[in-house]
Structure formats: structure tokens, C-alpha cells
Amino acid sequence: MTPRDKIRNFSIIAHIDHGKSTLADRIIQMTGGLAARDMTEQVLDTMDIEKERGITIKAQTVRLDYTAKDGVTYTLNLMDTPGHVDFAYEVSRCLAACEGSLLVVDSSQGVEAQTLANVYKAIDANHEIVPVLNKVDLPAADVPRVKQQIEDVIGIDASDALEISAKTGIGVDTVLEAIVTRLPPPKTGDRNAPLKALLVDAYYDTYLGVVVIVRIVDGTLKKRQDVQMMKTGAHYSLDRVGVFKPGKLTDVDELGPGEVGFFTASIKQVADCSVGDTVTDQRNPTAEALSGFREVQPVVFCGLFPVDAAKFEDLRAAMGKLRLNDASFSYEMETSAALGFGFRCGFLGLLHLEIIQERLSREFDLDLIATAPSVVYGLHMRDGSVVELHNPADMPDVMQILEIHEPWIEATIFTPDEYLGGILKLCQDRRGIQKELSYVGARAMIKYELPLNEVVFDFYDRLKSISKGYASFDYNQIGRREGDLVKLSVLVNDEPVDALSMLTHRARAEQRGRAMCEKLKDLIPRQMFKIPIQAAIGGKVIARETISAMRKDVTAKCYGGDASRKRKLLDKQKAGKKRMRQFGKVEIPQEAFVAALKMDED
């Protein structure tokens, strides 16, 4: 049990690739959390995907002991957070469990969009913020300029910002001292009060069941204690109580106010652990629950279906376990005529969708088909009701709809000056409305209002390729607006493929339909009969491609004689092809569904 004034709970926040995980590695190394031989790159990133891509997906916590220069040993609870906008929910949860933040800024890149978004979250959570300028050893580093930027753009004092290089370890000792001296200990916490703990996160372990990560606010948490989840009402007897030391789970006798740790209680029901819930003592419960976290609103929806229908139950179990680990992911059941049973899932962005898909196939060994991502539209009907449309395939009769409202976002884009023209054109093409254009040093800051369904597909990828990776992008939702939208259906062999239907703006529908037909023509294999591929709006076909049939030369064995002999054989073939087309089924390969998402790359 650590005294409260000796605890420092802090998180590391920054834009993507500014060096959060590398700084966390150095802090672990310097505090002797791991032996030199056990040290790896991105030590806190536990998933293979994280290491492969070099990004953090899950916020990770670790407890370290640090003896400061004043000779006192402090307990540091470090939380490494993701930088990508799609995992912003992870960041906000971590910030709720901490009192201070290290703001890491790359001294060669300066302040970027996600830096701003994360700092504002930390300011909202009343955090003490210590600015840290990383990568000062690079030739492109410009420390005075970046300090000025932090003051101008964010509005926090950067005169005493720490200058470090996390890669080489220069100046990391000053960071450790700053954590102890400049960041506050937990402000409140009464050891004798009834137990009150915030459920920060949870994950599923094959051997231990559900491992629950908590931050103690009041009271103590001990082994064999009977606890209750206030939101779900479930109660358990604790098997293990411990803390996260680097590389291993370490049991402790008890956790006191201000500490961050975990407990296991043979929890089998994944649904009982809701992120943001309050854990209290069953016999002596606390009077009121903690406010918890804001419910997250998914912005991108897509259907996930198992390739093998027999794997549906496995998919359901896998989704439950993943939902526990990632609270920003939501799902509900749906059926499709083409794909059978599956789930309609909600994500925070396309990278989030990609990662979840990847995790389901890696961790749970599932083969999945994903439908085209879409956003939630508001349909204002003629009878005065408002219907939410998650899946374009479920669109009611057009005659009943008065107007369709689509979600809009406000995007903040930072970019070097030379790429400005290309980015403005991209935003213009996507029906954007320019709100602001200002300069922060040599970099332009653009604010645009954009419809979310134009951003969902591949906006981010296009932005990166236009700016050679230098532009940064962050967005927040600003509500719904009316739009001139139509449903674009795709028919293969006169049968609608509901997985490929989408809502699009009337002005772009034709171009999109044509591109879709051309793409499918290359992807669907040839059959023995002709296959028409059509894109239609309602009953009007706007684009068509035909996949020609494979033909057998039936006249090869016909030598000489009258021409009517050949004609007879060809007519017989023609009749056969017609019958085949009537009864033939066309299998659409999985690549076709995936390629439909990457529409606008040409």
C-alpha cells in the first residue's frame, strides 16, 4: 500500500509517431522495470499488429518504482496512449484515471492536429501538463520554433519545456524528475471510506477469465473481498488483486486510494464488465456511483459476415470478448440475402474497422467478409417521424421519405504550405465548406466542414498521399444536415447485391456507379453465360458492364455441307446459354467486396 502523496498517475499524449511508446520504453528502462535482456522496442504494445505497424492501439498501464534525487521512492503509474484519431476513446479513458500528462511534441514536426485534440482532452480533465520536446538530436529539429508553436496554438507555457531524445535516452532523467516534482499526486481519497473504484478497462484472458483494470478512488481493494458492479448489479468474490509491472502481473495484498491495478474474479460473463462502471464493496456499498465515461458514438458502420456460415456462433463469442477489450466498438445482429447471418458493427473510423477485422481473424482465427462502410443517416418521413438508417439495404420506399439528413464533421488539417492547393481541391471535391485558413509558422491550418460519408471511404489515405505523409487530420462531429442523397444499388445478373448498396450524393452517383461496375467486371470470374453488372438508382439503370461468356467452339467438328448445319448447332448453344443464365448463380469473390471500398483511388 503506497501513501497517496508518493503516487503519480500520468499519461503520455501526442500525435502519431511523435515518440510516446519510445519514451515509455526509456522510462521503464531507467527505473529498472525490466532487465536489459528483456528490453524490446515498444515494450508496452502487446499485440503483434501494434509492433508490425508501429502504432499503439490499446492504452497500456504499467507501475514503476522510482527513487528521486531527494532520496524518496515514488510509485509511478504510467499510461501509454494511442495517437490516432480512431482510438481517441482510449485516450479519454486514460485521462480520467490520471492527474497529469506528458505532452510529447516532435521537435522536427511541431504541433499537429491530434496533438491539439489530445491536449484539449487533458485540459478538460483538469490535468497538469508538462510539455516534452522529443527528437532534439535530429538535424531538422527546431526547438525555439516548436516552443513558440506550443504557446501560440495550444496556449500553454512552454518556456520550461523539457528537451529530450527518447531514442537515445538524452534528457529522460529530467522527465522522471519533472513527473515527481511538477505533476500532482492524487487529490482525493479516503482509506476508511467504502470502496469506490473506476473500471478503466478490461480484457479477456484464456486462463484467468476477465481481467479488470481499476483506479481506486476511495477505500481499499483486497483479495477475497466481495465486490459489486454498480451499473450491471453483478457481484463477485475476488481471486487475485495486483498491479501491472513491466512484462508481468504482480499480486499485491491490497490496493489503496489513488492506485491503479487489476483484479480477477473468475468472471465468465463478458457483459458484466462495462467500462466506466463503479466497483464497490457488496456489504458496505458507496452512496453514489462515479460519473464514468461519456458513451462513445460510432461513426462508421459496416457488416461483418463469416465466410463459413457454421462459424457464426464463434464470431458472436469473439465479438463479445473484443467488445470487452475495446469499448468503442459496438455490434448487433443482421441478416443479408447474399451473405447469410452476420453482425452490423459500429467503429470510430476506417483504421479502427481495419484493426478490428484483423484482430478477429488473428486472435480468433475467423474468415470474414466486410460490406461497404456507411454512416448513420436520419430519414425524415412524410408522416412526421424520424428513422435512423444504419444499413443502406434497409432503405424504405423513397416516396415515403421527405428528406434525408447526413452527419457532418468539422475537420482540422495541418499541412506544409506546398501541399495546400492539392488538399483544398480534395476537400472541395468532397463537398467541403471552408471555414478557416490560417498560418502557424510555415504550416497552414485549414478548418473544413465535410459530410462524413465522403470522409469515411478513403479520405485519410488520399490526404496522406497528396501531402507525402506530412499533413495531419483530426475531426469532431457537428450534427446532421439535409443532403440530396440517393441509394445506389448494384445488380449482378439482375439480382441486387445488398452488401454493395450505398447512399451517395446525386451529383456523384453516376461516376461512382460507373466506377463500381468497371471494377466488378475485372473481379468477377467469367462463367458459361453472359453476366450483366448494373448500377441503378431506384428503377433507373445509370451504368452497365457485361462480362462475356466463355464459349466452346461447337462448330469445330462440322466440315463442309450446308451452312444451316452450323447455324443449327449455334442456335442450340444459344438456347442452352439462355437457360443457364436463367438458373445460373454468380459467386462474387471476397476481393470484390473489399475493392468496392477503395473506390476513389484513380
C-alpha positions in Angstrom: 0.0 0.0 0.0 1.6 3.3 -1.1 0.9 6.6 0.7 -1.1 8.9 -1.5 1.5 11.7 -1.7 4.0 9.2 -3.1 1.8 8.2 -6.1 2.0 9.8 -9.5 -0.6 8.8 -12.1 0.2 10.2 -15.5 -0.3 9.5 -19.2 1.8 10.3 -22.3 -0.2 12.1 -25.1 1.0 13.1 -28.5 0.3 12.9 -32.3 1.0 9.7 -34.2 4.8 8.9 -34.4 5.9 11.6 -32.1 7.6 9.1 -29.8 5.1 8.1 -27.0 5.9 4.4 -26.8 9.7 5.1 -27.2 9.6 7.5 -24.2 7.6 4.9 -22.2 10.4 2.3 -23.1 13.1 4.6 -21.8 11.2 5.4 -18.6 10.8 1.7 -17.9 14.4 1.1 -18.7 15.7 3.9 -16.4 13.5 2.9 -13.5 14.8 -0.6 -13.7 11.4 -2.0 -14.5 13.0 -4.6 -16.9 16.4 -6.2 -17.2 18.4 -5.1 -20.2 18.0 -8.5 -21.9 14.2 -8.4 -21.6 14.0 -4.9 -23.2 12.4 -4.7 -26.6 11.1 -1.9 -28.8 7.5 -0.8 -27.9 7.6 -2.9 -24.7 4.1 -1.9 -23.7 2.5 -2.8 -27.0 1.5 -6.4 -26.5 -0.3 -7.1 -29.9 1.6 -8.3 -33.0 -0.3 -5.8 -35.1 1.0 -2.9 -32.9 4.6 -4.0 -33.4 4.1 -4.6 -37.1 2.6 -1.2 -37.8 4.5 0.7 -35.2 1.3 2.2 -33.8 -0.4 1.9 -30.3 -3.9 0.6 -30.4 -4.6 -0.2 -26.8 -3.7 2.1 -24.0 -1.4 0.2 -21.6 -0.7 0.8 -18.0 2.4 -0.1 -16.0 3.6 0.5 -12.5 7.2 1.6 -11.8 9.2 2.5 -8.7 11.5 5.5 -9.0 13.9 6.8 -6.4 14.1 10.6 -7.0 17.0 12.9 -6.3 15.6 13.8 -2.9 16.0 10.1 -1.9 12.3 9.4 -1.7 10.9 6.4 -3.6 7.8 7.2 -5.7 5.3 4.9 -7.3 4.6 5.9 -11.0 1.6 4.6 -12.8 2.4 5.3 -16.5 -0.3 5.0 -19.2 0.8 5.0 -22.8 -2.0 6.1 -25.1 -2.7 5.8 -28.8 -2.1 8.8 -31.1 -4.5 8.0 -33.9 -7.9 9.8 -34.0 -9.8 6.5 -34.3 -8.6 5.5 -30.8 -9.4 8.8 -29.1 -11.8 6.9 -26.7 -8.8 5.0 -25.3 -7.1 8.3 -24.6 -10.1 9.9 -22.9 -10.4 6.9 -20.6 -6.8 7.0 -19.6 -7.0 10.7 -18.8 -9.9 10.1 -16.5 -7.7 7.8 -14.4 -4.7 10.2 -14.2 -3.9 13.6 -12.7 -1.2 14.8 -15.1 0.1 14.4 -18.6 3.3 14.5 -20.5 2.7 16.3 -23.8 5.2 14.9 -26.3 5.9 17.0 -29.4 8.3 16.1 -32.2 10.7 19.0 -32.4 11.2 18.5 -36.1 7.4 18.3 -37.0 5.9 20.7 -34.4 2.3 20.8 -33.2 -0.1 18.6 -35.3 -3.8 18.1 -35.3 -4.0 15.2 -32.9 -1.7 16.9 -30.5 -4.3 19.6 -30.2 -7.2 17.2 -29.8 -5.4 15.2 -27.1 -4.2 18.3 -25.2 -7.7 19.7 -25.1 -9.0 16.4 -23.7 -6.3 16.6 -20.9 -7.2 20.3 -20.1 -10.9 19.2 -19.9 -9.8 16.5 -17.4 -8.1 19.3 -15.3 -4.6 17.8 -15.9 -1.3 19.3 -15.0 0.6 19.3 -18.4 4.4 19.1 -18.8 5.5 19.8 -22.4 8.3 17.5 -23.7 10.1 18.2 -26.9 11.3 14.9 -28.4 13.8 14.1 -31.2 16.1 17.1 -30.4 19.0 15.1 -31.7 17.7 15.2 -35.3 19.2 17.7 -37.7 15.8 19.0 -38.6 14.9 19.8 -35.0 13.9 23.4 -34.4 13.3 23.8 -30.6 12.6 27.6 -30.3 10.1 27.4 -33.2 8.2 24.5 -31.7 8.2 26.1 -28.2 6.7 29.2 -29.8 4.1 27.0 -31.6 3.0 25.3 -28.4 2.4 28.7 -26.8 0.7 30.2 -29.9 -1.5 27.2 -30.9 -2.2 25.4 -27.6 -1.8 28.3 -25.3 0.3 26.7 -22.5 3.6 28.0 -21.2 6.5 26.2 -22.9 9.4 28.1 -21.5 10.3 25.3 -19.2 9.6 22.5 -21.7 12.0 19.5 -21.4 14.3 18.8 -24.4 14.9 15.1 -24.9 15.7 12.3 -27.3 13.7 9.2 -26.3 15.5 7.1 -28.8 19.0 7.8 -27.4 17.9 8.4 -23.9 19.2 12.1 -23.7 17.3 14.1 -21.1 14.9 11.3 -20.0 16.2 11.6 -16.4 14.8 15.2 -16.4 11.4 13.8 -17.4 11.4 11.5 -14.4 12.2 14.3 -12.1 9.6 16.5 -13.7 7.0 13.8 -13.2 7.8 13.7 -9.4 8.1 17.5 -8.9 5.7 19.0 -11.4 2.8 16.6 -11.6 0.4 16.4 -8.6 -0.4 13.3 -6.5 -4.0 12.0 -6.4 -6.0 14.9 -4.9 -8.7 12.9 -3.0 -9.1 9.5 -1.5 -10.1 8.3 1.9 -8.8 5.0 3.0 -11.5 4.4 5.6 -14.4 5.2 3.3 -16.4 2.5 1.5 -14.7 1.1 -1.6 -15.2 3.2 -4.8 -13.2 2.3 -7.9 -13.4 3.3 -11.5 -13.4 0.4 -14.0 -11.0 1.8 -16.6 -10.6 -1.2 -18.9 -10.8 -5.0 -19.1 -9.6 -7.8 -21.3 -10.2 -11.5 -21.7 -7.5 -14.0 -20.7 -7.9 -17.6 -21.6 -6.7 -18.8 -18.2 -7.9 -16.1 -15.8 -11.2 -15.2 -17.4 -11.9 -11.4 -17.4 -9.0 -9.2 -16.1 -10.5 -5.9 -14.8 -8.3 -2.8 -14.6 -9.4 -0.3 -11.9 -8.4 3.0 -10.5 -9.1 3.2 -6.7 -10.8 6.5 -5.6 -11.8 5.6 -2.0 -11.4 2.7 0.3 -9.2 -0.4 -0.3 -9.4 -3.5 -2.6 -8.3 -6.8 -1.1 -8.2 -10.4 -2.1 -11.3 -12.5 -1.3 -13.4 -9.3 -0.9 -17.0 -9.4 -2.2 -17.4 -6.6 -4.7 -20.4 -5.3 -6.8 -20.6 -3.6 -10.2 -23.0 -0.7 -9.6 -24.2 -0.4 -13.2 -24.8 -4.1 -14.0 -25.5 -5.2 -10.5 -23.2 -8.3 -10.8 -21.2 -9.3 -7.7 -18.1 -11.4 -7.3 -15.6 -12.6 -4.8 -12.0 -11.5 -5.8 -9.4 -14.2 -6.6 -6.4 -12.0 -7.3 -5.6 -8.4 -6.7 -2.4 -7.0 -8.3 -0.6 -4.4 -10.3 1.0 -4.3 -13.8 4.7 -4.5 -13.5 6.6 -4.4 -16.8 6.2 -7.7 -18.6 4.2 -9.5 -15.8 1.2 -9.3 -13.5 2.3 -8.9 -9.8 0.0 -9.8 -6.9 -0.3 -7.4 -4.0 -2.2 -7.7 -0.7 -4.3 -4.6 -1.3 -4.8 -1.5 -3.4 -5.4 1.8 -1.8 -6.7 5.3 -2.8 -5.0 6.7 -5.9 -3.5 3.4 -7.1 -4.1 1.7 -10.4 -4.2 -2.1 -10.6 -6.3 -5.1 -11.6 -8.4 -7.9 -10.2 -9.7 -11.2 -11.4 -12.8 -13.0 -10.1 -13.4 -15.9 -12.5 -15.8 -13.6 -14.4 -17.2 -15.6 -17.3 -19.9 -13.2 -18.4 -18.3 -10.6 -20.5 -21.4 -8.4 -20.4 -21.0 -7.8 -16.6 -18.0 -5.6 -17.1 -18.9 -2.3 -18.5 -16.2 0.3 -19.0 -16.7 3.4 -16.8 -18.7 1.4 -14.2 -18.1 1.8 -10.4 -16.8 -1.1 -8.4 -17.9 -1.1 -4.7 -18.0 -3.3 -1.7 -21.1 -5.6 -1.6 -21.6 -5.4 2.1 -20.8 -1.7 2.5 -21.5 0.0 -0.8 -20.7 3.6 -1.6 -23.5 6.1 -1.7 -23.2 7.3 -5.3 -21.5 5.9 -8.4 -18.8 7.8 -10.3 -19.8 9.7 -13.3 -18.0 7.2 -15.6 -17.2 8.0 -19.3 -19.2 9.6 -22.0 -20.8 6.9 -24.1 -19.0 6.7 -27.4 -20.8 7.3 -30.7 -19.6 5.1 -33.5 -19.4 7.0 -36.8 -18.7 4.3 -39.4 -20.9 1.2 -39.7 -20.2 -2.0 -41.7 -21.5 -5.5 -41.8 -19.2 -8.4 -40.9 -20.2 -11.9 -42.0 -18.4 -15.2 -41.6 -17.3 -16.9 -44.9 -18.4 -20.2 -43.4 -22.0 -19.9 -42.0 -21.2 -22.6 -39.4 -18.7 -20.1 -37.7 -21.5 -17.7 -36.8 -21.5 -18.7 -33.1 -17.7 -18.4 -32.9 -18.0 -14.9 -34.3 -20.6 -14.0 -31.7 -18.3 -15.2 -28.9 -15.2 -13.4 -30.4 -17.1 -10.2 -30.7 -18.1 -10.3 -27.0 -14.5 -10.8 -25.9 -13.3 -8.0 -28.3 -16.1 -5.6 -27.1 -14.7 -6.1 -23.6 -11.3 -5.1 -24.7 -12.4 -2.2 -26.9 -15.4 -0.3 -25.5 -15.7 1.9 -28.6 -16.7 -1.0 -30.8 -20.5 -1.9 -30.9 -22.3 -4.6 -32.8 -25.8 -6.0 -33.4 -27.1 -9.0 -35.4 -28.2 -8.7 -39.0 -29.0 -10.9 -41.9 -28.3 -10.5 -45.6 -29.7 -12.3 -48.6 -26.3 -12.7 -50.2 -24.1 -13.3 -47.1 -26.4 -15.0 -44.6 -26.1 -14.2 -40.8 -23.7 -11.7 -39.5 -23.3 -8.5 -37.4 -23.7 -4.9 -38.1 -20.7 -3.3 -36.4 -20.0 0.4 -35.4 -16.5 1.8 -35.5 -14.8 5.1 -34.8 -13.2 5.2 -38.2 -11.7 3.2 -41.0 -8.5 2.3 -39.3 -10.5 1.1 -36.3 -12.5 -1.1 -38.7 -9.4 -2.5 -40.3 -7.8 -3.3 -36.9 -10.9 -5.0 -35.5 -11.2 -7.1 -38.7 -7.5 -8.0 -38.4 -7.8 -8.9 -34.7 -10.9 -11.1 -35.3 -9.0 -13.0 -38.0 -5.7 -13.3 -36.0 -6.8 -13.8 -32.4 -9.9 -15.9 -33.1 -9.0 -17.5 -36.5 -12.1 -16.3 -38.4 -12.5 -15.7 -42.1 -14.8 -12.6 -42.6 -16.4 -10.7 -45.4 -16.9 -7.0 -44.7 -19.6 -4.9 -46.5 -19.1 -1.3 -47.7 -18.7 1.1 -44.7 -21.6 3.5 -44.2 -22.6 6.2 -41.7 -26.0 6.7 -39.9 -28.5 8.8 -41.8 -31.6 10.4 -40.4 -34.7 9.9 -42.6 -37.5 12.4 -42.1 -40.6 10.6 -43.2 -43.8 12.2 -44.6 -45.8 11.1 -41.5 -43.5 13.3 -39.4 -41.4 10.5 -37.8 -37.6 10.3 -38.0 -36.0 6.9 -38.8 -32.3 6.2 -38.3 -30.8 4.3 -41.2 -27.8 2.2 -40.4 -27.7 0.0 -43.5 -28.5 1.3 -47.0 -30.0 -2.0 -47.9 -32.9 -1.4 -45.4 -33.9 1.9 -47.0 -37.7 2.3 -47.0 -39.8 3.4 -50.1 -38.5 6.7 -51.5 -42.0 8.1 -51.8 -42.4 8.0 -48.0 -39.2 10.0 -47.4 -39.4 13.7 -47.1 -35.7 14.5 -46.7 -32.5 12.6 -45.8 -30.1 14.1 -43.3 -26.5 13.1 -43.2 -23.8 13.6 -40.5 -21.3 16.4 -40.9 -17.9 16.9 -39.3 -15.5 19.7 -38.7 -12.1 18.7 -39.9 -8.8 20.4 -38.8 -5.9 19.8 -41.2 -2.3 20.9 -40.6 -0.1 20.9 -43.7 3.1 22.3 -45.0 2.4 25.2 -47.4 3.5 23.4 -50.7 0.7 20.8 -50.4 -2.1 23.3 -49.7 -3.5 23.5 -53.2 -4.0 19.7 -53.6 -5.6 19.4 -50.1 -8.0 22.3 -50.8 -9.0 20.7 -54.1 -9.6 17.3 -52.3 -11.8 19.0 -49.7 -13.7 20.8 -52.4 -14.3 17.6 -54.4 -15.7 16.0 -51.3 -18.4 18.8 -50.9 -16.4 20.6 -48.2 -17.2 24.1 -46.9 -14.1 26.1 -46.0 -14.3 27.7 -42.6 -10.8 29.0 -41.8 -7.4 29.2 -43.3 -4.6 30.5 -41.0 -0.8 30.0 -40.7 1.1 28.7 -37.8 4.7 29.5 -38.7 5.3 27.8 -42.1 2.4 25.5 -41.8 -1.2 26.1 -42.8 -4.1 25.2 -40.6 -7.3 24.6 -42.5 -10.8 24.1 -41.0 -13.4 22.5 -43.2 -16.9 21.3 -42.8 -17.3 18.0 -44.6 -20.0 15.3 -44.9 -18.9 12.3 -43.0 -19.8 9.8 -45.7 -17.3 11.4 -48.1 -14.5 11.1 -45.4 -15.3 7.5 -44.5 -14.0 5.8 -47.6 -10.5 6.8 -48.3 -10.2 10.5 -47.5 -7.4 10.0 -45.0 -5.3 7.8 -47.4 -5.7 10.4 -50.2 -4.8 13.2 -47.8 -1.6 11.4 -46.8 -0.6 10.6 -50.4 -1.2 14.2 -51.6 0.9 15.6 -48.7 3.5 12.8 -48.8 2.5 12.0 -45.3 3.1 15.4 -43.8 -0.5 16.5 -43.3 -2.3 15.7 -40.1 -6.0 15.3 -39.7 -8.5 15.4 -36.8 -12.2 15.8 -36.7 -15.3 16.2 -34.5 -18.9 15.7 -35.3 -21.2 18.8 -35.7 -24.6 17.2 -36.3 -26.7 16.4 -39.3 -27.7 18.4 -42.3 -30.1 17.8 -45.2 -28.4 16.4 -48.3 -29.5 15.4 -51.9 -28.8 11.7 -51.4 -29.8 8.7 -53.5 -29.5 5.0 -52.9 -27.1 3.4 -55.4 -27.9 -0.4 -55.9 -25.7 -2.8 -57.7 -27.3 -5.7 -59.6 -25.3 -8.7 -60.8 -27.2 -11.0 -63.2 -30.4 -9.0 -62.4 -30.1 -9.8 -58.7 -29.4 -6.9 -56.3 -26.3 -7.4 -54.1 -27.3 -5.7 -50.8 -23.8 -5.8 -49.5 -22.7 -3.3 -52.2 -25.6 -0.9 -52.0 -24.7 2.6 -50.6 -26.1 6.1 -50.2 -24.3 8.7 -52.2 -24.8 12.3 -53.3 -26.8 12.6 -56.5 -24.1 14.5 -58.3 -21.5 11.7 -57.7 -23.9 8.8 -58.1 -23.2 8.3 -61.8 -19.4 8.4 -61.5 -19.5 6.1 -58.5 -21.8 3.6 -60.2 -19.7 3.5 -63.3 -16.5 3.0 -61.4 -18.2 0.2 -59.4 -19.3 -1.6 -62.5 -15.9 -1.4 -64.1 -14.2 -2.7 -61.0 -16.6 -5.6 -60.6 -16.1 -6.5 -64.2 -12.5 -7.2 -63.6 -13.1 -9.0 -60.3 -16.0 -11.4 -61.1 -14.7 -14.5 -62.9 -16.2 -15.4 -66.3 -19.0 -18.0 -66.4 -20.5 -20.1 -69.2 -23.2 -17.4 -69.7 -23.2 -13.6 -70.1 -23.3 -11.7 -66.8 -24.7 -8.1 -66.8 -23.5 -5.8 -64.0 -25.7 -2.8 -63.5 -25.7 0.2 -61.1 -29.2 1.6 -60.6 -30.9 4.4 -58.7 -34.4 3.2 -58.0 -35.6 1.7 -61.3 -33.2 3.7 -63.5 -30.0 1.9 -64.6 -27.2 4.5 -64.7 -24.2 2.3 -65.6 -23.8 -1.2 -67.1 -20.9 -3.6 -67.9 -21.2 -7.1 -69.4 -18.9 -10.0 -68.6 -18.8 -12.0 -71.8 -19.4 -15.8 -71.7 -16.8 -18.4 -72.1 -17.6 -20.1 -75.4 -17.0 -23.6 -76.7 -16.4 -23.8 -80.4 -19.4 -26.1 -81.2 -18.9 -25.9 -85.0 -15.3 -27.3 -84.9 -16.4 -30.8 -85.9 -18.6 -29.5 -88.8 -16.8 -30.0 -92.1 -18.4 -29.0 -95.4 -22.1 -29.4 -96.1 -24.7 -26.7 -95.9 -24.4 -23.5 -93.8 -27.6 -24.4 -92.0 -25.8 -27.3 -90.2 -23.5 -24.8 -88.4 -26.5 -22.5 -87.8 -28.4 -25.3 -86.1 -25.5 -26.0 -83.7 -25.1 -22.3 -82.9 -28.8 -21.9 -82.2 -28.7 -24.9 -79.9 -25.8 -23.4 -78.0 -27.6 -20.1 -77.7 -30.7 -21.7 -76.2 -28.5 -23.6 -73.7 -26.8 -20.3 -72.7 -30.2 -18.6 -72.2 -31.4 -21.4 -69.9 -28.1 -21.3 -68.0 -28.4 -17.6 -67.4 -31.9 -18.1 -66.1 -30.9 -20.6 -63.4 -27.2 -19.7 -63.0 -25.9 -18.3 -59.8 -23.0 -15.9 -59.7 -20.5 -16.1 -56.9 -19.0 -12.8 -56.0 -15.4 -13.2 -54.6 -14.4 -11.5 -51.4 -11.9 -9.3 -53.2 -14.9 -7.6 -54.9 -16.4 -6.5 -51.6 -13.1 -5.2 -50.4 -12.3 -3.4 -53.7 -15.6 -1.7 -53.6 -14.4 0.2 -50.6 -11.4 1.6 -52.3 -13.5 3.4 -54.8 -11.9 6.8 -55.4 -8.3 5.9 -55.8 -8.0 6.7 -59.5 
